[in-house]
Amino acid sequence: MITGTTNNSRLQELRKYTVSTGFTEQYVGGGSWISDGVDYVNSVSGVSVVYYIGGIRYVDGTYVPIPPSRLTVETGTAAPVLVKADSIYVVGNVVTDDGGEPVTEYGILYAQNALYGTDSNLVYGANPAYVVKKERTLPLVLNSPYALTASDLIDDTLTYIRAYAKTHTDVAYGEIIEQRTDTINYYTISLTIDGEGDVDIDPPQPIGGYLDGTRVDLEAIEDEWIFIEWIINGTHYPYEGDLEKRITMNSNKNITAVFDLE
């Protein structure tokens, strides 16, 4: 039975419930909410009371267990393929809960075999002939997104990717995302100067080469020697009054600019 002054608002709330004497004294007296080493955490909103007695959680007098902390990981998004048959960057993966244990390993899993694009197959320890594991080596920071690279991919193929994390007792997975690798070609220019002169290339050649279909302008720069011709992949293009030539990068180009003395 609860005793105390009837005009105490805390006591009026507690009259609705059967609670321990120790908790009643703390609640009615407005104490520190700690008795015999037990925290009596509570909040009052309208007629709702949440409190802990002996580590057991009650809401409005009914036992409601606290959802346990669980190892949780989320898969990010896949950036476009940057180089043909090379890699997909998977960014924004995050471990949001460690389940109360140290995370011993985390990273991404990916596969390009259609049979492994399901929750039951794209898992840690699956057949390594089909599922590739990329482990993150930096220390884990909860809720801090990380990126990894799925590499050595086949062109124009559906790829399945998911984040994972491990503790000593659990393995958790994010959602599986799908990304089709594109058929993207990049081509390079190899330039040779025959004689004395220079060549301006616009736009300059990027690292890795030009994207298939890029138009590139060549301009022969004369000094004391005069420009004679372009030789592009073995085909001769004699000078016809214009020092500039536009090419389309649809293959690797071996270009020779030929200069001669007047």
GUBA-609478 format. One line per 3 residues: number of its first residue (from 1); for each residue x negated, y, z of C-alpha. Coordinates in pm, whole numbers, plus 50000, padded with zeros to 5 digits. Layout:
<atoms>
NUM> X Y Z | ...
</atoms>
This chain:
<atoms>
1> 50000 50000 50000 | 49873 50346 49914 | 49875 50604 50191
4> 49802 50973 50191 | 49959 51312 50143 | 50252 51291 49901
7> 50177 51622 49735 | 49831 51508 49622 | 49855 51480 49239
10> 49600 51203 49229 | 49794 51001 49487 | 50119 51055 49292
13> 49954 50898 48986 | 49819 50604 49183 | 50159 50519 49336
16> 50241 50360 48996 | 49960 50102 49020 | 49818 49839 49251
19> 49455 49931 49304 | 49188 49861 49559 | 49164 50061 49884
22> 48811 50167 49795 | 48919 50308 49462 | 49221 50481 49621
25> 49003 50659 49873 | 48767 50779 49601 | 49047 50883 49367
28> 49269 51061 49622 | 48978 51224 49799 | 48822 51351 49478
31> 48495 51184 49570 | 48191 51099 49365 | 48358 50795 49210
34> 48078 50565 49328 | 48152 50316 49607 | 47935 50019 49695
37> 47742 50065 49370 | 48054 50048 49150 | 48132 50335 48915
40> 48498 50440 48922 | 48512 50629 48594 | 48856 50772 48521
43> 49049 51019 48315 | 49405 51140 48370 | 49618 51253 48075
46> 49991 51282 48135 | 50085 50955 48303 | 49786 50763 48165
49> 49512 50655 48406 | 49193 50478 48301 | 48975 50339 48578
52> 48717 50073 48658 | 48734 49846 48961 | 48452 49602 49014
55> 48342 49652 48656 | 48688 49565 48518 | 48859 49825 48301
58> 49228 49908 48354 | 49451 50136 48145 | 49785 50229 48300
61> 49742 49940 48542 | 49674 49682 48266 | 49337 49514 48219
64> 49185 49624 47889 | 48837 49487 47808 | 48577 49725 47667
67> 48486 49629 47310 | 48139 49474 47334 | 47846 49644 47166
70> 47773 49456 46843 | 47487 49468 46598 | 47623 49676 46309
73> 47469 49782 45978 | 47604 49974 45677 | 47492 49944 45315
76> 47417 50272 45140 | 47443 50348 44770 | 47234 50246 44471
79> 47069 50518 44267 | 47045 50470 43889 | 46771 50258 43742
82> 46471 50484 43683 | 46255 50263 43462 | 46358 49976 43239
85> 46348 49639 43417 | 46182 49799 43715 | 46379 49910 44019
88> 46696 50033 44186 | 46663 50264 44484 | 46911 50182 44761
91> 46951 50485 44986 | 47157 50564 45294 | 47143 50222 45460
94> 47184 50260 45836 | 47193 50047 46152 | 47461 50208 46368
97> 47453 49973 46670 | 47179 49743 46795 | 47413 49537 47012
100> 47205 49613 47317 | 46901 49424 47186 | 46587 49532 47003
103> 46624 49506 46624 | 46345 49275 46510 | 46394 49312 46134
106> 46604 49515 45891 | 46618 49591 45521 | 46819 49489 45213
109> 46907 49167 45032 | 46978 49159 44661 | 47053 48908 44388
112> 47124 48911 44015 | 47278 48566 44001 | 47658 48590 43985
115> 47697 48294 44221 | 47531 48497 44495 | 47756 48801 44480
118> 47972 48689 44773 | 47962 48735 45149 | 47891 48368 45204
121> 47595 48353 44966 | 47419 48689 44987 | 47290 48626 45338
124> 46964 48611 45528 | 46774 48290 45462 | 46960 48211 45138
127> 46792 48034 44848 | 46488 48255 44772 | 46515 48165 44404
130> 46827 48382 44391 | 46825 48618 44690 | 46540 48862 44743
133> 46473 49004 45090 | 46311 49346 45119 | 46209 49414 45478
136> 46172 49763 45619 | 45843 49790 45809 | 45888 50126 45982
139> 46032 50127 46337 | 46410 50139 46344 | 46590 50458 46443
142> 46961 50399 46507 | 47192 50603 46280 | 46895 50718 46073
145> 46945 50631 45703 | 46669 50441 45530 | 46589 50360 45167
148> 46442 50055 45001 | 46371 49947 44644 | 46513 49645 44465
151> 46237 49573 44214 | 46153 49350 43916 | 46507 49351 43785
154> 46653 49218 43461 | 46803 49474 43222 | 47178 49511 43178
157> 47261 49269 43461 | 47505 49301 43750 | 47306 49327 44073
160> 47444 49263 44423 | 47291 49450 44716 | 47361 49459 45089
163> 47183 49588 45399 | 47100 49356 45687 | 46959 49373 46040
166> 46842 49108 46286 | 46794 49079 46661 | 46678 48771 46852
169> 47038 48650 46877 | 47232 48802 46587 | 47227 48892 46216
172> 47451 49166 46079 | 47531 49268 45721 | 47671 49572 45546
175> 47918 49566 45262 | 47801 49425 44929 | 47763 49689 44660
178> 47737 49620 44289 | 47510 49798 44044 | 47453 49707 43681
181> 47100 49765 43565 | 47087 49975 43252 | 46892 49909 42934
184> 46675 50217 42942 | 46361 50249 42732 | 46076 50493 42784
187> 45813 50560 42519 | 45471 50725 42523 | 45255 50933 42289
190> 44889 50846 42237 | 44718 51145 42076 | 44387 51154 41890
193> 44218 51465 41746 | 44017 51403 41428 | 43790 51703 41383
196> 43811 52020 41590 | 44145 52164 41690 | 44422 52112 41943
199> 44785 51999 41963 | 45064 52144 42172 | 45332 51890 42278
202> 45672 52021 42388 | 45806 51897 42622 | 45491 51767 42789
205> 45479 51391 42829 | 45627 51285 43165 | 45470 51019 43383
208> 45617 50695 43255 | 45693 50837 42911 | 45987 50994 42731
211> 46341 50862 42757 | 46456 50685 42442 | 46589 50940 42191
214> 46402 51242 42329 | 46301 51493 42062 | 45943 51616 42087
217> 45785 51907 41899 | 45421 51884 41792 | 45223 52193 41693
220> 44873 52185 41546 | 44650 52461 41687 | 44381 52572 41440
223> 44058 52745 41527 | 43767 52741 41284 | 43888 52412 41140
226> 44210 52392 40938 | 44486 52142 40990 | 44511 51869 40723
229> 44774 51616 40826 | 44956 51411 41089 | 44914 51037 41099
232> 45196 50881 41304 | 45196 50505 41353 | 44996 50469 41031
235> 45216 50695 40816 | 45054 51010 40671 | 45236 51346 40682
238> 45020 51602 40493 | 45026 51971 40584 | 45290 52151 40378
241> 45274 52502 40519 | 45415 52426 40866 | 45191 52344 41161
244> 45486 52207 41358 | 45648 51865 41336 | 45943 51725 41531
247> 45954 51357 41618 | 46213 51139 41792 | 46086 50908 42064
250> 46237 50576 41966 | 45910 50384 41992 | 45560 50437 42123
253> 45378 50685 41899 | 45010 50670 41803 | 44947 51017 41662
256> 44633 51153 41498 | 44601 51522 41417 | 44344 51564 41138
259> 44144 51888 41108 | 43868 51975 40860 | 43634 52263 40788
262> 43741 52508 40517
</atoms>
